[in-house]
Amino acid sequence: HDAIDRRTKVFLADNEVEQEMLRRDRKWFIARALERMEQK
């Protein structure tokens, strides 16, 4: 049971990191898109 608990915590931590990376990518993507729109 302990091992499963530990694995779940690691999985959740990895998922949080992934979510943070996606959030950063989205911010970068939006910033790029806005820059492109302003250039037109």
C-alpha positions in Angstrom: 0.0 0.0 0.0 2.9 2.3 0.8 4.4 1.8 -2.6 1.2 2.6 -4.4 0.8 5.7 -2.3 4.3 6.8 -3.2 3.8 6.1 -6.9 0.6 8.1 -6.8 2.4 11.1 -5.2 5.1 10.9 -7.8 2.5 10.7 -10.6 0.6 13.7 -9.2 3.9 15.7 -8.9 4.8 14.9 -12.5 1.3 15.9 -13.6 1.7 19.2 -11.9 5.0 19.9 -13.6 3.4 19.0 -16.9 0.5 21.3 -16.3 2.9 24.1 -15.4 4.8 23.5 -18.6 1.6 23.6 -20.6 0.6 26.8 -18.9 4.0 28.4 -19.8 3.8 27.2 -23.4 0.3 28.6 -23.7 1.4 32.0 -22.4 4.4 32.0 -24.8 2.1 31.0 -27.7 -0.4 33.7 -26.9 2.4 36.3 -26.6 3.7 35.2 -30.0 0.2 35.4 -31.6 -0.4 38.8 -30.1 3.0 40.0 -31.5 2.1 38.7 -34.9 -1.3 40.4 -34.8 0.3 43.7 -33.9 2.7 43.5 -36.8 0.0 43.2 -39.4 
